[in-house]
Amino acid sequence: MGAGEVTEDTGSIVPTLEQDPLRLDALETAEASEALPKTLRVAFLLSRYPAVSHTFLLNEVLGLRARGVDVETASINRPDRAPKQLSEAEAAEAHKTHYIKDGNTLLALMTALGTACARPDVLMRGLTAVVKLRNLSLRQRGYWLFYLAEALLVGRWMQQRKLRHLHVHFGGAVASVGMLTSIAWKIPYSLTIHGPEELLDVSGYRLKEKVEQASFVFCISDFCRSQLCQLTEPRTWGKFAVVRLGVDPAALLPSLAHAASEHSTLRLVCTGRLVAAKGHRILLQALVKLARRGVQVKTTLIGDGPERESLRQFVEREGLEDSVVFTSALSHAETLQHVRSADIFVLASFAEGIPVALMEAMALGLPCVSTTVAGIPELIQTGRDGLLVAPSNVEELAEAIESLANDPALRNFLGRSARRRIIRDYNLPLNQERLAQCFANRLTPGAAARELP
């Protein structure tokens, strides 16, 4: 069987070790990871953990632990589902995680007040940092005081656990807490920046201040890094390293269904929160055009959000009720079942980082249609492993879907190429090895003077 061929039994694209140099790279990286310091410990501060829309964070924490990094997790908010709705792995993580807002607001405030009284130096450094933030409204400054109260609790937890480094995902409110924790407690912290929100409003998110306070910053794409370079002075750029996310292709095996679909109606799927930035309305407008051209498409929209009702009303007005199905927010396993059985994955976003949902669809061998925004062109090379269209361009989107609807061979080619792309560059086990090594490069003695790889 040649590298990248579809197997007869599962339809998966599984390169052999000899034919795929990336497998050899994986072995070399795995050997390198054995040299990681056994005492490498990191506190992760997350906004909400576990969360159904952030499965990649769960995978990252578990992956780093498997590679010798002792990760302890703290979350500002409780999980987004009841305990009985969590998977076994999520439930185990919820049990281990320290929750800053644990449902008892009075107790949390009393603990923060007690910490402030016990450590007035910490409180004064935090208050000074809040006062120095310019151009804040009274309401905004009030929020920052709440962030400071949470920072007091985070630092107290870290001291109790003897944790010496804090890492934060995303540049929003959770990073505000992380930055204040770092300043008030004199604890080094680092960031992983994803986008798009914080990159679209760098002033409102105080992103420059957060980046400058950070010891180092991981960026999920070259695009993300470029935006931070634009925001900061060249002397800061050495802090930035591109460490891509990924998915595990071994756990995402495609079937032969979308390689040789016999269905007359094309099955299209889109996953993502029903918010304006995901471009669902543009997709629905494209489906209207396709229906008028006689192209039969059955579309499943997986997710929930504030746009749900207006999107439903649009579907009813345009007579698409029989061809568009809305689900609620589904579990990760249920979502993957829908994606695996589809013929095409579409994401018409206006703003993104690099969506994990898109990586999963590609790993499952689906031909994907998306937009030329942010880091997506780094993931998909249009015409080679997917199709990209201009964001908000209804006609281009309709034409791309129609071209795939009319050409099963093209769907098969792009789906196979997409999976190879994931195996090569967005392979989670390989990228987690790199992430673990990047942490080691920065957190071991003398590493601060070294360049990030």
Secondary structure as GFF3:
##gff-version 3
##sequence-region A 1 453
A	DSSP	alpha_helix	21	33	.	.	.	ID=ss1
A	DSSP	beta_strand	41	48	.	.	.	ID=ss2
A	DSSP	three_ten_helix	52	54	.	.	.	ID=ss3
A	DSSP	alpha_helix	55	66	.	.	.	ID=ss4
A	DSSP	beta_strand	70	77	.	.	.	ID=ss5
A	DSSP	three_ten_helix	83	85	.	.	.	ID=ss6
A	DSSP	alpha_helix	88	96	.	.	.	ID=ss7
A	DSSP	beta_strand	98	99	.	.	.	ID=ss8
A	DSSP	alpha_helix	105	118	.	.	.	ID=ss9
A	DSSP	alpha_helix	120	132	.	.	.	ID=ss10
A	DSSP	alpha_helix	138	161	.	.	.	ID=ss11
A	DSSP	beta_strand	166	169	.	.	.	ID=ss12
A	DSSP	alpha_helix	173	185	.	.	.	ID=ss13
A	DSSP	beta_strand	189	193	.	.	.	ID=ss14
A	DSSP	alpha_helix	197	200	.	.	.	ID=ss15
A	DSSP	alpha_helix	207	213	.	.	.	ID=ss16
A	DSSP	beta_strand	217	219	.	.	.	ID=ss17
A	DSSP	alpha_helix	222	231	.	.	.	ID=ss18
A	DSSP	three_ten_helix	234	239	.	.	.	ID=ss19
A	DSSP	beta_strand	240	242	.	.	.	ID=ss20
A	DSSP	three_ten_helix	249	251	.	.	.	ID=ss21
A	DSSP	beta_strand	266	271	.	.	.	ID=ss22
A	DSSP	three_ten_helix	276	278	.	.	.	ID=ss23
A	DSSP	alpha_helix	280	292	.	.	.	ID=ss24
A	DSSP	beta_strand	297	302	.	.	.	ID=ss25
A	DSSP	alpha_helix	308	317	.	.	.	ID=ss26
A	DSSP	beta_strand	324	326	.	.	.	ID=ss27
A	DSSP	alpha_helix	332	340	.	.	.	ID=ss28
A	DSSP	beta_strand	344	346	.	.	.	ID=ss29
A	DSSP	alpha_helix	356	363	.	.	.	ID=ss30
A	DSSP	beta_strand	368	371	.	.	.	ID=ss31
A	DSSP	alpha_helix	376	379	.	.	.	ID=ss32
A	DSSP	beta_strand	387	389	.	.	.	ID=ss33
A	DSSP	alpha_helix	394	405	.	.	.	ID=ss34
A	DSSP	alpha_helix	408	425	.	.	.	ID=ss35
A	DSSP	alpha_helix	428	443	.	.	.	ID=ss36
A	DSSP	three_ten_helix	447	449	.	.	.	ID=ss37
###
